[in-house]
């Protein structure tokens, strides 16, 4: 989904009964629970872990103002807006909004997405001459309610992905649409050093042509999405 889009997240016009604040690594457990509740409600399985969320929030180059929580008056984290920008194309933004299923139907997803759009417009206004910016959102293809929401907000469906691998070697997927290969320090943080990486060198392999490395496969023994299944994360 794409929409023709940085100052700080704005708490302006926060819905009654809620407040906002920026997320931190201390929120990792709460955010993993929120995201997994949403994913289970939408497609029947969890998606992430606290370690993965913590890794994301502490990744090198991460802008802390790109992660905002919507908190109810009783202290419950009800919503989460996370944004990212393409490292090689600073006008290409992607945002995801999550709202606990118990709070669906009250316009909170719409509000979070509109906050993201405001941040994007601010980025364009603060950087004149940078050209048109784009803002992407994502949904499961079976989530028709999200499809109607995106349509109503002016987004156009432009691409569908069938997920088989989370990442590949930079050269193998250098023309992959919509996502540049992570800089080396971010890649190492995500797949090797991070608490949620699940790194095991015993299930990483390379293919050699003489002394030249021509391919690689990086695997994990288990993933939050399906703890009883292994994962091929990097193949190229």
N, C-alpha and C positions, 0 to 999 in steps of 0.2 A: 504494500500500500504506500502511496507517495502523496505528499501535499506540498504544492509550490509555496521557507522558514528562515542572547546568551546572557548579559547581566544575570544577576542572581534570580533564583526561583522567587516568585512573588507570592506572599500570603494574602494579597488583595482579594477581597470578596470570598474569603473562606466560608464554606457552608456553616450555618448555625450548628453549634454543638461540637465543632472541631477546631483544631489548631494545626499548624504545620511546623516542621523543623527539618533540618538536614539530617540525613542518616549517617551513622558511623559504624565502625566494625563491631561496637558493642551491641548493635541491633541485629547481628547476623542470625541468631537463633530465631528471633521474632520474625524477621523477613523470610527466612526459609520456611517457617510455618505458614506464613501468609501466602507465599507463592505456591507452596504445595497444596494448600487448601483450594486455591483457584484452579490449579492444574487438575487435581482430582475431580473437582466439580465439572470441569469442562471436558476432560478426555479420559478420566478414570485412573490416572497414575501420577505419582509425585514427580517433580522435575529437578529439584536441587537439594543442596545440603547447606548447613551453616558454614562449613569450611569453604565451600565454593563461593558463597556470598561474601564471606570475609576476604577471600582472595580477590574478588572483584573490587571490593571497596578499598582495598589497600594496594591495588596494582600500580606500578610506576606510571606517573603521568595522569592518574585519575583526578579529575576535578571534583572536589567534594560538593560543589554546588550543583552537581548533576544528579543528585539522589535526594529526594524529598519524601518525607513521611506525612501522611494525613492521620492525625491522632484524635480519637474521641475524647470527650471531657473526662471519661473514667480512666484514661490512660492507655486504652487499647489502640494498637496500631491497626487502623482500618484500611488504609490505602498506601500505596507506594508508587512513586513515579521515578523512573530511572532513565537517564539520557546518555547517549554516547555520540561522538563525532568521528568521522572517518579521518584517521591520522594523515592520510595523503590527500584528502579533499575536505578542507575545513568548512565547506558549505553544505556538506551532506550529513544530516543528523538522523538519529534513530531514537525513538522513545517507546517505552513500554509502561503501561499503567496496570496496576493490580488492585483490586478491591475485594475484601473478604466476601464470600458468597452470602453471608448473613446480612450484608449491607447492600446487596444488589438492588436495583430498582429505584434508587434515590438520586440518580444523576451524578454519582461520585466519579465514575469512570469518565464521563463526559467532562467534568470539571478538571480532573487531573490532566487529561489530554489537552484541554484548552490552556492550562498553565504551561504545558510543554510548548504549545504553539506560541504563547507569549514570549517565552524565553528565546525561541527561534527568531521571532520577529525582532526582538531586541538585538540579537546577534547581527542580523542584516543591517539594522539601523546604525549599529556601532561600528560597522566596517563597510562604509560606502565604497563602491567600486569593486567589491568582491564578487559581484555577479549574483545571479539568482541562487537561492538556497533551496534545498529540498528536505522534507521531513518524512520519515518512514515510520509506519507502525506495523505490527505483526499480529496475527491471530491464527489459531488452528482452523484449517479449512472447513471443519465441521461446525464451527461456532457461528451459526447464522445470526445470532443476536449481536455479536461483535461486528459482523459484516454490515448489518443494518445501521449500527452506530457509526461506523466509519463512513458509510455512504452518506449519512445525514450530516456529518462534519465536513464533507467535501473531498474525502479521499477517493482515489481510484485504484482498483485492484490492478496491479501491473505484473505480478509474478507469483508463482506457487512453487515452493520447495518441497521435495520429498527427502526427508532427512535420512542419510545413511552414515555419514561421518561428520564430525564437528569441525574438523580442520584438515588441511593437507599441506604438503610442502609448498613453500612460496612459489617456486618455479612451476610446479605442477598445476597450480590454480591461480597463476598470476592474472588471468583475465576473468576470474570469478566475479559475478555481478554483486555489487553492493557491499563488499566487505574486503578491505585491504588486509593482507597478512600482517599479524601483529609485529611491532618492533621486537627485537631480540629479547630485551629485558622483560617486556610484558609477556612474551611467549614462555620464557623460562619460569616466570612467576606462576603462570597459569598451569603449565604442564609438568614442571619439575620441582620447584621450591615451595610452592604454595601448599597450605595445609589440606586443601581439597583436591590436590593434583592426583593423588593415588599413584604416584610415580613408582614404577618397579622396572629397573633396567633389564630384568630377566625376560620381559615380554616386549622389549623394544628391539627391532632388527633393522639392519641396513642391507641393501643389495649393492654389490661392487662390480664394476667392469674394470678389471685390473686393480688399480689403486684409486680409481674414481668412484665416489659414491653416486649412484644413479637412482636410488630409490630408498624409501624408508617406511616403516610401519611402527606406530607407537600405540600401545594398547593399555587398557586398565582391566584389572580383574573383576571390578564391580563398579557400578555407578549409582547415584541416588535415584535415577529414573526407574531402575530395576535392579535391586541389590543382588538378585540371583542370576544376573546376566553380565557377561563381560562386554567390553566396548572397544571397537577400533576407532580411535579418535583422530589419528593423523596417518594419512596414507597418500603417498605421492611418489 
